[in-house]
Amino acid sequence: MTHRSPAPLLLALAVLAAGPSLSADARADEAHEESPSAIAVVCPPSDRFGLRVVAELESLGFRAVILNPAADEPASRASLEAAARDADAIAAIRAVPSGRGVEVWIADRVTGKTVLREIADGVGDADAPDRAAALAIRVVELLRASLLEAALPTPPPGELPATPEIREKLSVHAPSAPPPPSPPSPVLRVSLAPGALLSPGGLGAAASLDLGLALMPSERVGVVAFAALPLTGARLERAQRSVDLSVQLTGVGVRLTTRADRWAPSADLGLALVSLRGTGMTVRSGFGNGESSAMTVVPFLRLGLAFAVTPRFRLRADILASAIAEGVSIQSAERDIATWGQPMMLSSAGVDLGWF
């Protein structure tokens, strides 16, 4: 009869028995790695300042541990580093009264430094409603400043490595690059826009070509000049007679607008020279210089809106309003059959090009 060796059976039983223990150790190691980094705060459990420091640390995602110091234990680098090691913490904080205020000790095991800073009473905290809270914020900022050195290209050697968690919580992200400066908006603009000139009183609308020139030395105020050239005349048909009226406008004024926005409303205010030529037309006394032609100067208001496709190319629309004080009378057989110029409007839409 062949006898089997009990060794394989004993080994299998040992593995089964050790399995739960190994699994528990692995879970413990994983939980330790996932738990937040700890900061030891050396103070009595009822210390108001210590509790505020704990609250500030926990708000940053750290795990704070309070260690009660011995009554006769002085603050020192050695004792503070020992407290951090005993608590398995990356740093330890302790504050003790000093002649001028509070003396703060911070032992940083990540950078291998101990920070000692005295915060005087009345410096930035005298008017705070809760002095302990204000002091706790300043202490936590000291700790952050020390830990930030771990993110340097050549960090100082420390007792503990800087974990990804610490780098994520305390790293200072580089500021985003500023947007490229926008190209300067052109100062000189030229517009070209077909339009329609009309006036109630019997004559129809006339086609016109509106040429404009604007000089904008500042963002808001500039000067403008324009000429509205007639393409067709306003016409009135009567029995066995027709009346034609051709009108040209030339004006200068002040423009209020913005040349930086994509949508740029504008308002022009100035004076315009009105030149009229026609057949079958007479002009009221004191206005013109002949039966078929006349000129006068009138104030005008023009409102516009431009859309900047690019800084140098815009689409724009304008509407101009004005009025001739005495108007133009169109007569037939010594009877008025139409009037023009009380009021008059010029509407146009086209393009606006910029230079310089």
SULDA-V698710 format. One line per field, one symbol per residue. ss: DSSP state (A for helix, B for strand, O for the rest). phi: phi as a letter, one per 40 degrees, with the letter a starting at -180 (. if undefined). psi: psi as a letter, one per 30 degrees, with the letter a starting at -180 (. if undefined). Layout:
ss=???
phi=???
psi=???
This chain:
ss=OOOOOOAAAAAAAAAAAAAAAAAAAAAAAAAAAAOOOBBBBBOOOOOAAAAAAAAAAAAOOOBBBBBOOOOOOOOOAAAAAAAAAAOOOOBBBBBBBOOOBBBBBBBBOOOOBBBBBBBBOOOOOOOOOOAAAAAAAAAAAAAAAAAAAAAOOOOOOOOOOOOAAAAAAAOOOOOOOOOOOOOOOOOBBBBBBBBBBBOOOBOOOBBBBBBBBBBOOOOOBBBBBBBBBBOOOBBBBBOOBBBBBBBBBBBBBBBBBOOOOOBBBBBBBBBBBBBBBBBOBBOOOOOOOOOOBBBBBBBBBBBBBBBBBBOOBBBBBBBBBBOOOOOBBBBBOOBBBBBBOOOBBBBBBBBBBBBO
phi=.cbcccccccccccccccddcccccccccccccccccbbcbcacdccccccccdccccccgcbcbcbccccbcccacccccccccccfbcabbabbcbcbibbbbbbbcccgbbcbbbbccgcgbccccbccccccccccccccccccccccdbcccbcbcccdcccccbcccccccccccccccccbbbbbacabbaacihcccbcabcbbbbbbcbcbbabbbaabccbbbcbbbbdfabbbbbbbbbababbbabbbccbbcabbbabbcbbbbabgbbbcdgbbbicbaaaabbcabbbaabbccbdbbbbabbbbbaacdcgbbcbaffbcbabahbcbbbbaaabbbbbg
psi=kkkkkfeeeeeeeeeeefeeeeeeeeeeeeeeefklkkkkjjlkfgkeeeeeeeeeefffgljkkkkjllegjlkleeeeeeeeeeghlflkkkkkklefckjkkjjjfefglkkkkkjkkgjffegkfjeeeeeeeeeeeeeeeeffffgleilkklfkljleeeeeefkjkkkkkkkkkkkkkkekkkkjklakklkkffkllkkljjklkkjiflfekalkklkjkkellkkkklkgklkkkkkkkkllakkkakgflekjllkkkakkkkkkklkgklklkgeaglegllklklllkkklkkkjelffklklklkkkakkeflkkklkhgkkfllkgialkjklkbljkkl.
